[in-house]
Amino acid sequence: MADQKITEFDALGDAPADTDILPIVDDVSGTATTKKVTVAHLKEALNFKVTKTGQTTSYADCDDGYYEQGQALSYTDNSDGTVTDNNTGLMWKKCSEPDTGTGTCTGTHSKYTCAAALTRCEGLTFAGFSDWRLPNAKELWSITSLEPGSAPYINQTAFPGTVSLYYWSSTTYPSNTGYALSVYFNFGKLSTSNKTSSYYVRCVRG
């Protein structure tokens, strides 16, 4: 199996001619199937990093602030209104919608319903890219920084002007599909909100 090759295009992207067909075991059934896997996909999986929460103060032995486990939060300002997360590789719009600033994000920050937030990011062309989208809950949560102090609980250098309120994710709440998950940067928590509510938006790509 390991020396079997593919040469055609597959749903994962433009697979190079020397891409292996690898056995993949289903978590539930235990059945082995085959899947075309590119070198890029393997690198992406192997380079996945769990990041620190940003909490550095310890309130009890063996708590999060005591161990500070994970990769340090790290961002690169691309000087074009975008910020790259050096751990996940995701590119974020630096400012909340619809602010198009590249510096301190002092423009207008508007609220959107969940449906409007999806449409806003999906239709966005910014910094030369048109593949923006609304982040899922894990992606949005990944940019929180949870050291107690002054809200909003996010790296305020990387993401200036972040409003200390709710931001939409694209993830539907599984217990009530009329709700979606949101991140409340004022308290540093993941929450659920009716999709008809109006909250802030930060778009992502990657």
N, CA, C and O of each residue as an XYZ file, in Angstrom:
824
protein
N       0.820     -1.206      0.000
C       0.000      0.000      0.000
C       0.858      1.263      0.000
O       0.536      2.240     -0.675
N       1.964      1.235      0.769
C       2.767      2.436      0.929
C       3.416      2.877     -0.365
O       3.683      4.066     -0.537
N       3.686      1.933     -1.307
C       4.359      2.319     -2.534
C       3.397      2.551     -3.687
O       3.830      2.752     -4.822
N       2.082      2.527     -3.412
C       1.100      2.812     -4.448
C       1.009      4.315     -4.656
O       1.002      5.073     -3.687
N       0.939      4.755     -5.911
C       0.954      6.176     -6.213
C      -0.328      6.612     -6.913
O      -1.085      5.785     -7.422
N      -0.560      7.922     -6.932
C      -1.677      8.455     -7.694
C      -1.152      9.547     -8.609
O      -0.115     10.152     -8.335
N      -1.859      9.795     -9.682
C      -1.451     10.865    -10.593
C      -2.582     11.824    -10.884
O      -2.350     12.867    -11.495
N      -3.806     11.508    -10.467
C      -4.917     12.373    -10.815
C      -5.244     13.375     -9.722
O      -4.787     13.262     -8.585
N      -6.064     14.376    -10.110
C      -6.543     15.385     -9.158
C      -7.556     14.753     -8.217
O      -8.359     13.923     -8.644
N      -7.533     15.133     -6.941
C      -8.564     14.636     -6.028
C      -9.129     15.789     -5.221
O      -8.671     16.926     -5.339
N     -10.137     15.488     -4.391
C     -10.902     16.539     -3.707
C     -10.062     17.333     -2.721
O     -10.454     18.432     -2.329
N      -8.913     16.802     -2.310
C      -8.081     17.517     -1.361
C      -7.289     18.645     -2.019
O      -6.777     19.526     -1.327
N      -7.185     18.626     -3.327
C      -6.423     19.674     -4.000
C      -5.607     19.097     -5.133
O      -5.884     17.988     -5.590
N      -4.605     19.828     -5.596
C      -3.746     19.373     -6.678
C      -2.695     18.433     -6.117
O      -1.623     18.876     -5.705
N      -2.987     17.154     -6.096
C      -2.070     16.175     -5.533
C      -0.903     15.950     -6.474
O      -1.124     15.685     -7.656
N       0.344     16.046     -5.994
C       1.487     15.791     -6.858
C       1.546     14.335     -7.267
O       0.915     13.482     -6.643
N       2.309     14.046     -8.322
C       2.332     12.702     -8.881
C       2.871     11.669     -7.916
O       2.559     10.485     -8.038
N       3.683     12.103     -6.950
C       4.265     11.129     -6.035
C       3.514     11.047     -4.708
O       4.061     10.593     -3.703
N       2.252     11.492     -4.714
C       1.450     11.427     -3.491
C       1.050      9.987     -3.193
O       0.555      9.278     -4.069
N       1.268      9.559     -1.945
C       0.900      8.213     -1.547
C      -0.583      8.098     -1.269
O      -1.220      9.059     -0.837
N      -1.135      6.911     -1.520
C      -2.476      6.576     -1.040
C      -2.268      5.856      0.279
O      -1.704      4.762      0.316
N      -2.720      6.466      1.356
C      -2.447      5.934      2.685
C      -3.690      5.310      3.292
O      -4.800      5.778      3.037
N      -3.524      4.236      4.110
C      -4.678      3.645      4.787
C      -5.141      4.528      5.941
O      -4.330      4.963      6.759
N      -6.434      4.790      6.006
C      -7.023      5.594      7.075
C      -8.025      4.720      7.812
O      -8.889      4.106      7.186
N      -7.921      4.655      9.146
C      -8.812      3.821      9.938
C      -9.926      4.679     10.515
O      -9.662      5.677     11.186
N     -11.177      4.291     10.255
C     -12.336      5.001     10.772
C     -12.406      4.836     12.279
O     -12.293      3.724     12.795
N     -12.596      5.969     12.999
C     -12.613      5.936     14.460
C     -13.751      5.092     15.021
O     -13.604      4.467     16.072
N     -14.880      5.072     14.327
C     -16.064      4.399     14.853
C     -16.100      2.930     14.459
O     -16.221      2.055     15.316
N     -15.996      2.660     13.163
C     -16.147      1.280     12.693
C     -14.872      0.470     12.769
O     -14.916     -0.760     12.799
N     -13.729      1.150     12.800
C     -12.459      0.447     12.793
C     -12.078     -0.050     11.412
O     -11.072     -0.743     11.258
N     -12.873      0.298     10.401
C     -12.629     -0.155      9.037
C     -11.538      0.698      8.387
O     -11.556      1.926      8.478
N     -10.591      0.029      7.732
C      -9.512      0.732      7.043
C      -9.942      1.061      5.617
O     -10.370      0.177      4.875
N      -9.831      2.307      5.241
C     -10.092      2.729      3.877
C      -8.829      3.416      3.354
O      -7.840      3.516      4.080
N      -8.849      3.883      2.121
C      -7.688      4.603      1.601
C      -8.079      6.031      1.281
O      -9.221      6.315      0.920
N      -7.109      6.927      1.421
C      -7.352      8.345      1.162
C      -6.100      8.945      0.542
O      -4.984      8.619      0.947
N      -6.281      9.806     -0.425
C      -5.149     10.462     -1.057
C      -4.660     11.594     -0.160
O      -5.438     12.473      0.210
N      -3.397     11.576      0.186
C      -2.847     12.541      1.132
C      -1.608     13.191      0.532
O      -0.663     12.497      0.156
N      -1.605     14.520      0.440
C      -0.441     15.218     -0.080
C       0.551     15.479      1.040
O       0.212     15.414      2.221
N       1.781     15.775      0.646
C       2.803     16.126      1.624
C       2.369     17.332      2.443
O       2.606     17.388      3.650
N       1.733     18.299      1.783
C       1.279     19.505      2.482
C       0.270     19.168      3.564
O       0.308     19.745      4.651
N      -0.652     18.220      3.273
C      -1.646     17.848      4.278
C      -0.997     17.160      5.473
O      -1.385     17.392      6.618
N      -0.009     16.312      5.203
C       0.693     15.636      6.291
C       1.442     16.638      7.156
O       1.421     16.543      8.383
N       2.098     17.590      6.525
C       2.825     18.600      7.283
C       1.879     19.420      8.141
O       2.188     19.739      9.289
N       0.721     19.761      7.580
C      -0.265     20.543      8.327
C      -0.712     19.796      9.571
O      -0.824     20.387     10.645
N      -0.972     18.475      9.430
C      -1.418     17.679     10.568
C      -0.319     17.543     11.613
O      -0.579     17.659     12.811
N       0.905     17.299     11.165
C       2.001     17.082     12.090
C       2.439     18.354     12.794
O       2.987     18.296     13.895
N       2.206     19.504     12.173
C       2.636     20.774     12.750
C       1.568     21.428     13.614
O       1.770     22.535     14.113
N       0.419     20.748     13.797
C      -0.635     21.317     14.634
C      -0.113     21.520     16.049
O       0.496     20.615     16.620
N      -0.344     22.691     16.617
C       0.177     23.020     17.937
C      -0.946     23.487     18.855
O      -1.761     24.324     18.467
N      -0.989     22.954     20.056
C      -1.906     23.446     21.075
C      -1.231     24.635     21.738
O      -0.096     24.525     22.203
N      -1.911     25.759     21.785
C      -1.300     26.978     22.298
C      -1.617     27.213     23.765
O      -2.574     26.664     24.310
N      -0.802     28.031     24.383
C      -1.056     28.462     25.752
C      -2.348     29.266     25.801
O      -2.789     29.814     24.791
N      -2.949     29.330     26.981
C      -4.152     30.156     27.123
C      -3.804     31.625     27.293
O      -4.658     32.493     27.114
N      -2.542     31.907     27.642
C      -2.136     33.270     27.931
C      -2.181     33.567     29.425
O      -1.769     34.644     29.856
N      -2.680     32.619     30.219
C      -2.760     32.823     31.665
C      -1.409     32.492     32.308
O      -0.916     31.369     32.207
N      -0.826     33.491     32.966
C       0.496     33.326     33.575
C       0.466     33.393     35.101
O       1.435     33.015     35.758
N      -0.629     33.866     35.658
C      -0.771     33.922     37.118
C      -1.339     32.614     37.626
O      -2.342     32.128     37.105
N      -0.707     32.036     38.641
C      -1.182     30.788     39.234
C      -1.995     31.097     40.486
O      -1.569     31.866     41.348
N      -3.176     30.480     40.569
C      -4.048     30.684     41.725
C      -4.103     29.452     42.621
O      -4.705     29.488     43.694
N      -3.483     28.374     42.187
C      -3.391     27.141     42.968
C      -2.314     26.276     42.335
O      -2.116     26.313     41.121
N      -1.622     25.504     43.150
C      -0.624     24.600     42.601
C      -1.247     23.709     41.537
O      -2.356     23.199     41.697
N      -0.522     23.539     40.471
C      -0.908     22.627     39.379
C      -2.027     23.162     38.489
O      -2.582     22.407     37.691
N      -2.374     24.453     38.605
C      -3.392     24.994     37.705
C      -2.731     25.459     36.400
O      -1.532     25.264     36.200
N      -3.507     26.062     35.536
C      -3.025     26.473     34.221
C      -1.861     27.451     34.325
O      -0.850     27.295     33.641
N      -2.007     28.461     35.185
C      -0.944     29.449     35.343
C       0.322     28.868     35.932
O       1.407     29.420     35.745
N       0.195     27.765     36.638
C       1.347     27.081     37.237
C       2.181     26.386     36.162
O       3.408     26.485     36.156
N       1.500     25.679     35.251
C       2.210     24.917     34.222
C       2.459     25.712     32.938
O       3.497     25.550     32.296
N       1.514     26.562     32.569
C       1.604     27.332     31.323
C       1.965     26.440     30.130
O       2.898     26.722     29.379
N       1.210     25.373     29.984
C       1.484     24.415     28.925
C       1.062     24.933     27.549
O       0.120     25.717     27.434
N       1.759     24.492     26.521
C       1.407     24.832     25.150
C       2.415     25.768     24.508
O       3.345     26.259     25.148
N       2.199     25.997     23.226
C       3.030     26.927     22.479
C       2.644     28.359     22.824
O       1.465     28.667     22.994
N       3.636     29.225     22.926
C       3.362     30.632     23.221
C       2.540     31.256     22.096
O       2.780     30.991     20.918
N       1.569     32.089     22.474
C       0.797     32.830     21.481
C       1.751     33.722     20.695
O       2.566     34.429     21.287
N       1.657     33.695     19.378
C       2.614     34.409     18.550
C       1.944     34.886     17.267
O       1.284     34.109     16.577
N       2.117     36.161     16.954
C       1.473     36.744     15.781
C       2.462     37.581     14.982
O       3.412     38.141     15.529
N       2.221     37.655     13.688
C       2.987     38.524     12.803
C       2.045     39.530     12.164
O       1.083     39.155     11.493
N       2.326     40.808     12.377
C       1.563     41.868     11.726
C       2.104     42.018     10.309
O       3.275     42.347     10.121
N       1.257     41.778      9.318
C       1.686     41.809      7.928
C       1.682     43.205      7.317
O       1.974     43.374      6.133
N       1.351     44.207      8.134
C       1.378     45.622      7.728
C       0.419     45.951      6.588
O       0.585     46.956      5.897
N      -0.577     45.103      6.401
C      -1.582     45.355      5.357
C      -2.996     45.205      5.890
O      -3.948     45.037      5.127
N      -3.122     45.270      7.226
C      -4.437     45.089      7.838
C      -4.728     43.650      8.186
O      -5.843     43.321      8.590
N      -3.728     42.776      8.032
C      -3.897     41.369      8.399
C      -2.854     40.964      9.426
O      -1.788     41.570      9.526
N      -3.181     39.927     10.188
C      -2.288     39.373     11.209
C      -2.254     37.863     11.023
O      -3.300     37.227     10.899
N      -1.060     37.290     11.002
C      -0.927     35.844     10.877
C      -0.623     35.215     12.226
O       0.295     35.648     12.922
N      -1.390     34.192     12.600
C      -1.125     33.414     13.799
C      -0.001     32.446     13.451
O      -0.168     31.577     12.595
N       1.138     32.594     14.108
C       2.306     31.786     13.773
C       2.193     30.334     14.224
O       3.009     29.502     13.828
N       1.203     30.022     15.039
C       0.982     28.640     15.467
C       0.021     27.899     14.543
O       0.285     26.764     14.147
N      -1.084     28.539     14.203
C      -2.098     27.872     13.385
C      -1.926     28.133     11.897
O      -2.433     27.380     11.066
N      -1.205     29.209     11.558
C      -1.067     29.597     10.161
C      -2.258     30.372      9.633
O      -2.258     30.785      8.473
N      -3.276     30.577     10.462
C      -4.454     31.331     10.030
C      -4.109     32.808      9.867
O      -3.336     33.366     10.645
N      -4.686     33.425      8.857
C      -4.542     34.859      8.664
C      -5.839     35.537      9.090
O      -6.918     35.198      8.603
N      -5.726     36.486      9.992
C      -6.872     37.197     10.538
C      -6.914     38.620     10.003
O      -5.877     39.232      9.748
N      -8.106     39.129      9.837
C      -8.252     40.554      9.584
C      -7.993     41.254     10.915
O      -8.611     40.926     11.928
N      -7.096     42.195     10.905
C      -6.650     42.839     12.140
C      -7.788     43.560     12.847
O      -7.904     43.505     14.072
N      -8.616     44.227     12.080
C      -9.691     45.036     12.648
C     -11.039     44.331     12.533
O     -11.250     43.504     11.646
N     -11.930     44.667     13.431
C     -13.299     44.161     13.377
C     -14.003     44.775     12.167
O     -13.643     45.854     11.695
N     -15.021     44.054     11.678
C     -15.773     44.547     10.513
C     -16.610     45.784     10.867
O     -17.137     45.883     11.975
N     -16.729     46.725      9.922
C     -16.147     46.737      8.577
C     -14.888     47.591      8.472
O     -14.540     48.053      7.385
N     -14.200     47.803      9.598
C     -13.001     48.634      9.639
C     -11.937     48.079      8.687
O     -11.584     46.903      8.775
N     -11.434     48.900      7.797
C     -10.417     48.471      6.834
C      -9.041     49.040      7.172
O      -8.159     49.100      6.316
N      -8.867     49.453      8.419
C      -7.592     50.038      8.828
C      -6.453     49.040      8.836
O      -6.668     47.829      8.874
N      -5.246     49.559      8.798
C      -4.058     48.709      8.860
C      -3.230     48.981     10.110
O      -2.195     48.350     10.325
N      -3.691     49.928     10.938
C      -2.916     50.311     12.115
C      -3.648     50.077     13.418
O      -3.651     48.965     13.947
N      -4.270     51.130     13.937
C      -4.859     51.060     15.274
C      -6.336     50.707     15.286
O      -6.935     50.623     16.358
N      -6.934     50.501     14.132
C      -8.339     50.066     14.042
C      -9.287     51.027     14.749
O     -10.042     50.633     15.638
N      -9.239     52.266     14.349
C     -10.098     53.276     14.968
C     -11.336     53.576     14.132
O     -12.077     54.513     14.431
N     -11.564     52.785     13.083
C     -12.733     52.981     12.241
C     -13.996     52.415     12.860
O     -14.027     52.081     14.044
N     -15.024     52.313     12.057
C     -16.317     51.822     12.510
C     -16.278     50.312     12.747
O     -15.760     49.560     11.922
N     -16.822     49.884     13.862
C     -16.996     48.463     14.163
C     -18.494     48.223     14.336
O     -19.111     48.738     15.268
N     -19.065     47.445     13.440
C     -20.515     47.261     13.401
C     -20.935     45.896     13.915
O     -20.136     44.963     13.985
N     -22.212     45.803     14.272
C     -22.789     44.525     14.707
C     -23.574     43.900     13.555
O     -24.138     44.603     12.716
N     -23.598     42.562     13.530
C     -24.277     41.809     12.477
C     -25.034     40.645     13.102
O     -24.619     40.117     14.134
N     -26.134     40.244     12.489
C     -26.737     38.970     12.867
C     -25.782     37.867     12.418
O     -24.841     38.130     11.670
N     -26.013     36.653     12.862
C     -25.120     35.563     12.482
C     -25.126     35.360     10.964
O     -24.073     35.176     10.353
N     -26.311     35.393     10.365
C     -26.411     35.218      8.915
C     -25.673     36.327      8.178
O     -24.984     36.070      7.191
N     -25.816     37.555      8.654
C     -25.147     38.686      8.023
C     -23.637     38.614      8.218
O     -22.871     39.040      7.353
N     -23.211     38.071      9.364
C     -21.776     37.905      9.629
C     -21.164     36.908      8.659
O     -20.070     37.131      8.140
N     -21.871     35.803      8.412
C     -21.399     34.814      7.440
C     -21.261     35.443      6.059
O     -20.262     35.246      5.368
N     -22.282     36.204      5.669
C     -22.280     36.847      4.356
C     -21.185     37.901      4.254
O     -20.526     38.022      3.222
N     -20.994     38.662      5.327
C     -19.982     39.722      5.334
C     -18.587     39.167      5.064
O     -17.872     39.664      4.195
N     -18.207     38.141      5.809
C     -16.860     37.586      5.635
C     -16.724     36.854      4.306
O     -15.694     36.951      3.638
N     -17.772     36.120      3.925
C     -17.719     35.338      2.697
C     -17.561     36.235      1.472
O     -16.929     35.839      0.493
N     -18.123     37.426      1.521
C     -18.068     38.323      0.382
C     -16.938     39.340      0.440
O     -16.835     40.213     -0.421
N     -16.090     39.225      1.458
C     -15.039     40.215      1.675
C     -13.855     40.024      0.725
O     -13.375     38.906      0.534
N     -13.396     41.115      0.140
C     -12.113     41.155     -0.560
C     -11.259     42.176      0.171
O     -11.623     43.348      0.266
N     -10.111     41.722      0.690
C      -9.290     42.603      1.528
C      -7.837     42.144      1.473
O      -7.555     40.946      1.487
N      -6.931     43.094      1.412
C      -5.484     42.824      1.392
C      -5.087     41.867      0.265
O      -4.129     41.102      0.386
N      -5.839     41.928     -0.821
C      -5.516     41.093     -1.971
C      -6.083     39.691     -1.928
O      -5.767     38.872     -2.791
N      -6.925     39.392     -0.929
C      -7.499     38.057     -0.782
C      -9.026     38.128     -0.821
O      -9.626     39.092     -0.345
N      -9.637     37.107     -1.387
C     -11.101     37.067     -1.473
C     -11.664     35.774     -0.888
O     -12.830     35.449     -1.109
N     -10.840     35.033     -0.142
C     -11.298     33.763      0.436
C     -11.504     33.870      1.945
O     -11.259     32.916      2.684
N     -11.954     35.031      2.391
C     -12.235     35.243      3.817
C     -13.505     34.483      4.217
O     -14.355     34.194      3.376
N     -13.619     34.172      5.483
C     -14.783     33.475      6.020
C     -14.926     33.812      7.497
O     -14.011     34.356      8.114
N     -16.084     33.483      8.052
C     -16.297     33.638      9.488
C     -15.622     32.477     10.203
O     -15.846     31.327      9.825
N     -14.803     32.732     11.224
C     -14.079     31.637     11.889
C     -15.011     30.695     12.644
O     -16.067     31.103     13.130
N     -14.604     29.427     12.735
C     -15.367     28.518     13.584
C     -15.030     28.795     15.045
O     -14.155     29.609     15.339
N     -15.718     28.125     15.952
C     -15.580     28.440     17.380
C     -14.172     28.170     17.900
O     -13.645     28.955     18.688
N     -13.552     27.062     17.465
C     -12.201     26.748     17.931
C     -11.198     27.774     17.421
O     -10.287     28.175     18.145
N     -11.368     28.198     16.169
C     -10.462     29.198     15.609
C     -10.583     30.523     16.352
O      -9.572     31.130     16.705
N     -11.798     30.971     16.588
C     -12.005     32.244     17.276
C     -11.504     32.184     18.713
O     -10.910     33.137     19.220
N     -11.753     31.049     19.359
C     -11.286     30.881     20.745
C      -9.763     30.877     20.816
O      -9.192     31.271     21.833
N      -9.100     30.435     19.747
C      -7.640     30.295     19.761
C      -6.919     31.627     19.892
O      -5.742     31.649     20.252
N      -7.599     32.748     19.607
C      -6.923     34.044     19.720
C      -7.266     34.766     21.021
O      -6.896     35.928     21.192
N      -7.963     34.102     21.938
C      -8.176     34.691     23.257
C      -6.866     34.638     24.053
O      -6.010     33.791     23.802
N      -6.730     35.539     24.996
C      -5.593     35.550     25.913
C      -6.163     35.773     27.306
O      -6.723     36.831     27.591
N      -6.018     34.767     28.179
C      -6.843     34.698     29.378
C      -6.144     35.091     30.678
O      -6.594     34.702     31.756
N      -5.071     35.841     30.598
C      -4.462     36.367     31.818
C      -5.383     37.436     32.412
O      -5.709     38.408     31.730
N      -5.813     37.271     33.688
C      -6.699     38.266     34.296
C      -6.099     39.673     34.239
O      -4.911     39.873     34.491
N      -6.934     40.615     33.909
C      -6.490     42.001     33.768
C      -7.582     42.806     33.108
O      -8.751     42.696     33.477
N      -7.217     43.598     32.155
C      -8.178     44.480     31.498
C      -8.719     43.846     30.227
O      -7.957     43.413     29.361
N     -10.045     43.796     30.123
C     -10.687     43.319     28.894
C     -10.428     44.334     27.779
O     -10.178     45.508     28.055
N     -10.486     43.888     26.527
C     -10.869     42.562     26.039
C      -9.740     41.542     26.186
O      -8.560     41.884     26.109
N     -10.127     40.284     26.398
C      -9.143     39.234     26.630
C      -8.642     38.660     25.303
O      -9.052     37.590     24.855
N      -7.734     39.431     24.702
C      -7.130     39.117     23.420
C      -5.829     39.911     23.379
O      -5.680     40.888     24.114
N      -4.897     39.511     22.541
C      -3.678     40.290     22.364
C      -4.052     41.623     21.725
O      -4.351     41.689     20.533
N      -4.033     42.669     22.519
C      -4.541     43.960     22.052
C      -3.547     44.701     21.163
O      -3.887     45.718     20.559
N      -2.318     44.188     21.083
C      -1.359     44.733     20.128
C      -1.618     44.153     18.748
O      -1.625     44.870     17.748
N      -1.830     42.849     18.709
C      -2.116     42.175     17.439
C      -3.501     42.545     16.910
O      -3.696     42.683     15.702
N      -4.463     42.706     17.828
C      -5.851     42.973     17.446
C      -6.369     44.222     18.154
O      -7.239     44.127     19.020
N      -5.843     45.390     17.792
C      -6.267     46.624     18.462
C      -7.719     46.958     18.147
O      -8.242     46.610     17.089
N      -8.347     47.635     19.083
C      -9.721     48.069     18.852
C     -10.764     46.990     19.020
O     -11.941     47.216     18.739
N     -10.345     45.797     19.481
C     -11.326     44.730     19.709
C     -12.344     45.189     20.748
O     -11.978     45.691     21.810
N     -13.600     45.015     20.438
C     -14.670     45.447     21.340
C     -14.844     44.412     22.449
O     -14.811     43.209     22.189
N     -15.025     44.872     23.669
C     -15.192     43.972     24.822
C     -16.618     43.433     24.894
O     -17.315     43.604     25.895
N     -17.033     42.783     23.820
C     -18.369     42.199     23.756
C     -18.299     40.893     22.967
O     -17.227     40.304     22.828
N     -19.439     40.445     22.453
C     -19.521     39.171     21.755
C     -19.065     39.279     20.303
O     -19.316     40.279     19.631
N     -18.386     38.226     19.832
C     -18.026     38.070     18.417
C     -18.565     36.738     17.928
O     -18.460     35.723     18.617
N     -19.139     36.748     16.741
C     -19.718     35.526     16.180
C     -18.663     34.522     15.733
O     -17.599     34.890     15.234
N     -18.987     33.237     15.928
C     -18.292     32.169     15.220
C     -19.282     31.581     14.214
O     -20.475     31.881     14.259
N     -18.784     30.751     13.317
C     -19.654     30.121     12.313
C     -20.233     28.802     12.800
O     -20.927     28.113     12.052
N     -19.950     28.440     14.065
C     -20.335     27.131     14.597
C     -21.715     27.172     15.250
O     -21.951     27.949     16.176
N     -22.609     26.341     14.768
C     -23.952     26.241     15.352
C     -23.890     25.501     16.681
O     -23.169     24.513     16.820
N     -24.651     25.987     17.657
C     -24.732     25.344     18.973
C     -25.435     24.000     18.810
O     -26.586     23.979     18.375
N     -24.793     22.871     19.142
C     -25.378     21.565     18.851
C     -26.667     21.253     19.610
O     -27.470     20.443     19.148
N     -26.874     21.881     20.766
C     -28.072     21.591     21.549
C     -29.287     22.401     21.126
O     -30.413     22.101     21.520
N     -29.048     23.438     20.313
C     -30.145     24.277     19.817
C     -29.654     24.953     18.548
O     -28.904     25.927     18.615
N     -30.065     24.450     17.400
C     -29.513     24.922     16.138
C     -29.962     26.322     15.741
O     -29.514     26.856     14.727
N     -30.841     26.913     16.536
C     -31.197     28.308     16.328
C     -30.188     29.246     16.967
O     -30.298     30.467     16.850
N     -29.200     28.662     17.646
C     -28.150     29.423     18.320
C     -26.800     29.095     17.695
O     -26.627     28.047     17.073
N     -25.854     29.998     17.868
C     -24.481     29.764     17.419
C     -23.536     30.074     18.573
O     -23.900     30.785     19.510
N     -22.325     29.538     18.500
C     -21.318     29.817     19.516
C     -20.673     31.171     19.239
O     -20.444     31.547     18.089
N     -20.392     31.879     20.298
C     -19.743     33.178     20.190
C     -18.681     33.282     21.276
O     -18.721     32.549     22.264
N     -17.743     34.181     21.093
C     -16.724     34.430     22.116
C     -16.990     35.800     22.725
O     -17.120     36.801     22.020
N     -17.066     35.816     24.050
C     -17.328     37.048     24.786
C     -15.993     37.567     25.300
O     -15.512     37.125     26.343
N     -15.395     38.500     24.575
C     -14.054     38.969     24.903
C     -14.025     39.835     26.157
O     -12.949     40.086     26.701
N     -15.171     40.291     26.624
C     -15.210     41.069     27.859
C     -14.918     40.196     29.075
O     -14.284     40.650     30.028
N     -15.377     38.943     29.047
C     -15.166     38.022     30.161
C     -14.208     36.895     29.817
O     -13.819     36.131     30.700
N     -13.818     36.775     28.553
C     -12.937     35.689     28.147
C     -13.621     34.345     28.244
O     -13.117     33.433     28.900
N     -14.771     34.215     27.591
C     -15.501     32.955     27.683
C     -16.200     32.644     26.364
O     -16.511     33.534     25.574
N     -16.436     31.349     26.155
C     -17.217     30.884     25.017
C     -18.673     30.864     25.432
O     -19.004     30.392     26.520
N     -19.541     31.368     24.581
C     -20.949     31.496     24.940
C     -21.830     31.031     23.786
O     -21.329     30.669     22.722
N     -23.133     31.042     23.999
C     -24.110     30.713     22.960
C     -25.065     31.893     22.798
O     -25.433     32.555     23.769
N     -25.451     32.134     21.566
C     -26.305     33.296     21.298
C     -27.302     32.969     20.200
O     -26.993     32.241     19.257
N     -28.496     33.518     20.336
C     -29.499     33.372     19.288
C     -28.960     33.974     17.995
O     -28.420     35.080     18.003
N     -29.103     33.254     16.887
C     -28.535     33.698     15.619
C     -29.117     35.017     15.115
O     -28.541     35.657     14.236
N     -30.266     35.425     15.674
C     -30.859     36.694     15.263
C     -30.267     37.878     16.028
O     -30.526     39.030     15.680
N     -29.479     37.604     17.063
C     -28.823     38.677     17.809
C     -27.765     39.343     16.928
O     -27.321     38.760     15.939
N     -27.372     40.537     17.280
C     -26.366     41.265     16.507
C     -25.086     41.420     17.325
O     -25.085     42.020     18.399
N     -23.992     40.862     16.790
C     -22.697     40.896     17.468
C     -21.596     41.313     16.502
O     -21.834     41.517     15.311
N     -20.396     41.435     17.038
C     -19.269     41.888     16.244
C     -18.647     40.727     15.451
O     -18.936     39.554     15.688
N     -17.784     41.105     14.504
C     -17.264     40.110     13.545
C     -15.778     40.357     13.289
O     -15.353     41.494     13.086
N     -14.995     39.277     13.303
C     -13.617     39.318     12.811
C     -13.440     38.177     11.821
O     -13.679     37.020     12.167
N     -13.029     38.478     10.607
C     -12.923     37.474      9.543
C     -11.539     36.818      9.543
O     -10.563     37.371     10.051
N     -11.492     35.625      8.957
C     -10.261     34.839      8.926
C     -10.147     34.166      7.562
O     -11.139     34.031      6.847
N      -8.966     33.756      7.212
C      -8.747     32.949      6.017
C      -7.662     31.914      6.306
O      -6.827     32.105      7.191
N      -7.684     30.828      5.557
C      -6.689     29.770      5.746
C      -7.331     28.480      6.195
O      -6.638     27.485      6.402
